[in-house]
């Protein structure tokens, strides 16, 4: 019987270690901006669509509000966002970019290109890989729902 418990054969291990490698590439790029990777992702989501609720942002980033709220507080302290209660429902908090948060996008604009270059893959291969990883995430999510 073939041994099915070989670490190098686990897709989860490949994704886990690739994620660590990606974070090591991102770290010096984000350090120049004074951001952590989760903060960067939150800002990217807000650059795509400003004025999101904490709930919507959490769904987009796959983060619970208990994880997202401290991250947003740090971004607010840094002057990149503001958090305000909705005028129609005080339970809802809306996140808006500040002028500094909007300007930060210009400093971050080259980061995706640096990551693509570090990957050694061409644009088509990166796009296919990203689509396959998203399909895997969706299938796994569906399997536990």
Buried (B, 14 or more C-beta within 10 A) or exposed (E): EEEEEEEEEEEEEEEEEEEEEBEEBBEEBBEEBEBBBBBBBBBBBBBEEBEBBBEBBBEBBEBEEEEBBEBBEBBBEBEBBBBEEEEEEEEBBBBBBBEEBBEBEEEBEEBEEEBBEBBEEEEEEBEEEEEEEEEEEEEEEEEEE
